[in-house]
Each structure stands twice: as C-alpha cells, then as structure tokens.
C-alpha cells in the first residue's frame, strides 16, 4: 500500500514543482496582472448593474440606459480581451515549463548508468513518463494558475463584503463551511484511493508492457492464461481504486450545489428584509449577490484544487526521486577535453562489483596495445562483457584505474572518450526507424552512398533490397521484422560507418551463419587495419590470428598470450578449445 505524503514532504515537493517557474518570472507576473484585470472587471459588473437598477431604470431615460449598457458591454469586452491574454500566457508558460521538465527527464535518462536499466523494469520507466509526467504537469496547465486566480477571486470580494455588509459574507461562508465539513471525509478517501491508484498505475503499465514484449514466450510456455489473469488483477486494482476516487470526487461536486443553496437562502432572506426596511436598495442587493457568487465560486474551486494538487504531488514524488538519482558515472567538472590518437588501453589493478557483494572483476591488470587485436574469452559470467563496458566507462571501477593514452578515463570528458570507440553489443537494439536511419545512427550526416557501402561490407545489402521499400523500410519496435543475424549485420554496419579508433565487439557475430560470419569478418579485418580491436569471442577458431588472448575465470585473468602460446600451455584455454565449447564461451 502506498504511504500517504507527509506535510513536510508535500511542501518540499510543491516548492520543487513550482521551481520550474523561475526562468519565467516576467511572463508569470504579466499573467498575474491579467488575472487581476479579470477580477477587477468581474467586480465592476455588479457595481454597474446596481447603479443601472437604482439610478438609471427609475428615471426612464433611454439615452442614459444605452450609455450604461454600452459601458457594461465595454467592460465585458475588456474582460474577454484580458481573459484571452490570460489564457495565452497560461499556455505559453505551461508549455515552456513542460518542455524544460521533459528535457530534464530525458537528460537524466541518458545520465543514468546501465545498472539503473538493469534494476528498473522498462514498463515502470514508461509509467513514469506517461502517468507521472502527465499528472504532474497539471500543476502548470491548470492547478497552480487556478489556485492563484481563485484565491484572489475569493479574497477581494470577501474584503468588500466584510467592509460593507459582513452578514452577506457570513451567509456565503455558512455554505462554504458546510461544504468543507462534508468534504473532509471525501478528501481523506480521495487521497487514500489516489495513493493506491498511483502505485497500481505503474504496476499495470509494467504488466501491459510485459504482455506485449513477451507475447511469443507466453504462448510458447503455455502461460498465456496465467499471465492474462495476473495482468487483469493489476488492472482491476487500478480500476477499483480509480472508481472509488472518482466516486468521492463526484460526491464532493454534489455537495457544492447543496451548500450553495443554503447560502443563497440565507442571503436573500436577510437581503429582502433589508430592502423591506429601506436599509438596502434592489440594485445593491443584486450587486452583493454577484459578489457572493464570486466568493462561493472562488472558495469551492479553491478547495477542489487542493486534493487535485495532492494527487499531482503523489505523481511528482516519482519524478522528483527520479531526477535526484545519482548516476553511477559522474563526469568531473574539470574533465579534460583532449584528442587522443593511437592509444594503448591499460587496466591497473581493476576491480568491479555491481553491488557491495561478490566482485565481478577482481584486481586485474593488463594492456591492450594500440593497433592490435585482443580477444577476451572465458566461461559464462566470467566478466567478459563487463570489461568492454568498463573501457567505455559505462560502469565506474570499484578499485584501480583504466587509462587510455596515459589518461585516467575518469579525468576525460565522457563524450570525448566514447567518440573513439565503436561498440557492437551482443543484444542488438534497432530503432523503430527505416533501415537507412538505423545505419546512419553511427554517422548522422552520412550520405546514402556511404550507408549502402557500409551495408554491402557486412553482406546486408541484398536482404535489405529484398524488403518492400529497401533502405526506407521501417523496422518496427526493436527491429522486430528482422532475424537475429540481420539485426547484428545492421548493428555492425552502423559501427563501420562511424570508423572508430577502437572497435569493441561483444559476441557481435554470434547470430550469424558461418558464410555470413566469414564475409563480415573480412569487412571487419579491412576496417580494423591499423585500429585497435577488442573482441569478446564465442567461436575460438575465429581468434587464431589475434595478437593477444586474455582468458578470464571468475573475474580473474587465468591466462594470457597468443593462440599458439595458450594451446602449448595446455591450460584453461586449451581445455575450452579441445572440448569444442564454442557456444558456451
């Protein structure tokens, strides 16, 4: 069950949410002035109406009546103009704030390291961006602007009523006080169910994502009915919580009419007595009725906004906590912006652990020579892929140092560091774009000729041309329309297009058949001439000509040397080769 927000937490979240107004102080002040102009116009109407009834209609002067009606029309037109400016400024400010907030969220998504995405389900992240962002942004598009406006709409007429006819003010407040009393229970229930709804929304979003992404696995495992039942339970929890929160909100709306009726009865009972006794004119009564309406409307909307804002803050809490997450890798403010060419990569007593438990990499030291080919082999879970990610500083080493060209990578700008590397990961990700754009991802300004050439080098051109629209064919989510081998070739093609100094291959050809792998291997050999290549190898026969082979076992270097040296040594590498463990490495 989601714990309700504490008062101190509410204030912290609210001030954080409002902090997005800071860059737009001047437009916000102009917005407030427009709101003041609208309230002034709304106050002028009852005054002119009272004057019209008491002083113009009795004298039966058509000329004076027309003049007063024209003045009233002028006030209404002025209110409409100011209202238009008010609405326009509200949208401009809200859109700018929303843009800044979404930019902050996107930047944070890019700042967070691999460990965040390994721990947090994709559906939960999607729920953050869809539900939490949409609900929080109501603060800028409606809640805060209306809060200010309704506060002024309630306060100014209240002051006028108190200073002239306090009884009318208290007549209005009787209904408002009853409204607040009746809604205490409703507001508590709304907050309770909104807490459940917020949590259930994230859970159901994740369930929906899993249903779509794992459709094949669910059918293959015969678990479709079980998962549908579980997913519907998540949706049912959200639906029930939302049903009750809406019920109590409607209950609150219903009480508005009831309490307003009480105020109106008291107002006219007292007002008509004053008219009968000659202490008040009909025009004044009409004027005061307008003021009382403003007081009641401002008060009721004001108290509608409070629980709605509480709901928005429940969602804002997720955004706040997300933006406050510290990434695993933090770029130093004084990081170096240097260009490094033809550099060695050196591991110096490097250890790494994902958490404070069993280390993945244990105090290893070795050098990847510039312009040479280095292979990393070992059993599953030995730390091969982790080593590649440490080179690009996707994780921060726990102990020790990794240097490129003599520079500790922690002292270099991340963008500077990573522009030297061309990664091809085992788990290939393709975007829901055209094939051409997926390849150009490695070099956004590449020409079509360069894209085609890159595709030909990895034997992808033919299957691309066999698709319905060739290079303009849309691939669908995660490249679902391509086979595993085809996706790997697209991924390698975009890396080739980048032409990096260091090529990092994490079992990059594992999904290719032998013929295609040979063609891709030839292309990689052409590209790698004079470049540094680091390969996590799954087929040991493909690394015979490599300059250095590092054999990992449980995060430690068991052996290193050339292919022949390791075979002659008859150690772990020899054992792997002899038993033909090509698919286990």
Secondary structure, 3 states (H helix, E strand, C coil): CCCCCCHHHHHHHHHHHHHHHHHHHHHHHHHHHHHHHHHHHHHHHHHHHHHHHHHHCCCCCHHHHHHHHHHHHHHHHHHHHHHHHHHHHHHHHHHHHHHHHHHHHHHHHHHCCHHHHHHCCHHHHHHHHHHHHHHHCHHHHHHHHHHHHHHHHHHHHHHHHHHHCHHHHHHHHHHHHHHHHHHHHHHHHHHHHHHHHHHHHHHHHHHHHHHHHCHHHHHHCCCHHHHHHHHHHHHHHHHHHHHHHHHHHHHHHHHHHHHHHHHHHHHHHHHHHHHHCCCCCHHHHHHHHHHHHHHHHHHHHHHHHHHHHHHHHHHHHHHHHHHCCCCCCCCCCCCECCCCCCCCEEEEEEEECCCCCCCCEEEEEEEECCCCEEEEEECCCCCHHHHHHHHCCCCCCCEEEEEECCEEHHHECHHHHHCCEEEECCCCCCCCCEHHHHHHCCCCCCCHHHHHHHHHHCCCHHHHHCCCCHHHCECCHHHCCCCHHHHHHHHHHHHHHHCCCEEEEECCCCCCCHHHHHHHHHHHHHHCCCCEEEEECCCHHHHCCCCEEEEEECCEEEEEECHHHHHHHCCHHHHHHHCCCCCCC
